Amino acid sequence: MSLKIAQDSEFQGNNWWKWSIWIDGPAEELDSIDSVTYILHPTFANPVRTVTDRVSNFKLKSSGWGIFTIRAKVLKRDGNTIMLEHELELSRPDEIPSLEARSSEAVERSEELTSDTDDSGLVRKEMESLAREYEDVRRSMPSGDSRTRKMATIASKMRSLARPDWELFNSFAKSSSAGQRLAAVSILESIPNAAHLNWLADRIATEKPFIGYHASKALLTAARSLSSSNREELKEAISSAQAHMQKLDWKDPNQVTVLRRAQEICEG
């Protein structure tokens, strides 16, 4: 059996992607399929979707912000079924090569603005405004794709404001406001810092899944961009984050996948 789930994706900006999945394999095997039922992440409005279009190779189009494991139940015309799995891949066009550049640019911007207290205050005010917006969205909207997309847009704006102002980070990290803690996570997602790896790991145990997911993404970013001298600290933080995940009643597949990738990078 050589059937598999194939995919493509297109980055839309603001931490959002359009993507498609379909069944790939020899024509004679595809012709033997009656339908394919895709099982998506449970946060999707309709997580179980059946496709019968052989012409498109049973293609399903959707969109979202997180990576997760897609499962497919392939029903053949003879009544037999095949189960397939695929980890959805979502990457920004400039994700890996731009990490060091973004960090360097942020440092330069910080140095240029060191004496400009008005700018520092403006960044804080914008971050605090976004934090309040996040909390308003979470409180006022029902869970689902629409709310998740709005929160993802807010997190993206926070990352665009990130700068290596660790006094600002500490203020947000210690805040009782979930929105401000998201701002702290967003800073580390944009500008990794080895001193705060354990704080990120602890977010998996203490925050709602959306913030926990972005904390996991920040650990993955750190694994990709921090120097080899931080390898042991990274391994310890990732291991701690995974241990926290194991204790949760519901384990977000997005976070599980991201943390596993971070672990693989550290061990590679």
C-alpha positions, 0 to 999 in steps of 0.5 A: 500500500503506497497511499499517503496524505499530501499537502500544500500551504500558503502563508497569509500573514498574521500567523495564518495559513491556507492549506490543502490536503489530498491522497497521493498514490498510484492511479489504480489505488486512488480509483479503488477509493470510495471516500476519505474522511479527514479528522482534524484538530478538535478546535475546528468547527467541523473537525470530521470532514468526508470528501468523495471527489476522486478528480481532485484526489479527495482534496480538502481545503482549509485554513488555520494557525497551528500545526497538528496531526491529521488522520484520514479514514480511507474507505475503499469500494470493496468495503475495506478501510485504511487509516493514514496520518500526516503532520501538517507543515506550516512555515513562513517563507522567511521563518528560519533565515530571518531569525538572526536578522530579526534579533540583530535588527531588534538589538540595533533598534533598542540601542538607537532608542535607549535614550528615547523614553517616549518610544519605550513608553509607546511600545508598552502602551501598544502592548498593553492595548493589545493585551486588553484586546486579547482578553476582550476577544477571549471573553466575548467570543465563542471558541472556534476558528473566528476567535482563534484567528482574531487572537492569532492576529493580536499575537502577531502584532505583539511579535512585531513590537518585540524588542530586547527590553527585558525590563518590559518583558519582566513586567509582562511575565509577572503580570496577573493579566493573561494578555500581558503574559501573552505579550511576554511569550510573544517577545520570546517567540520573536527574540529568543533568550536562554535566560527565560527558557524555564519560564516558557516551559512553565507556561504549558502548565499554567496557561490556556492552550493558546498561550501554551501553544505560543510558548511551545513555539517560542521554545521551538524558535529557541531550539532553531536559533540559540547557540550550541552552548545553550543546548543543555538548557534547551533540552531541560526546558523542553523536557520540563514542558513535555512533562507538564503536557503529560499532566494535562487532562487535554493535550493539545496536539499542536503543542505536542508536535511543536515540542517534539520538533524542538526536542528533535532539533536539540538531539540532532 
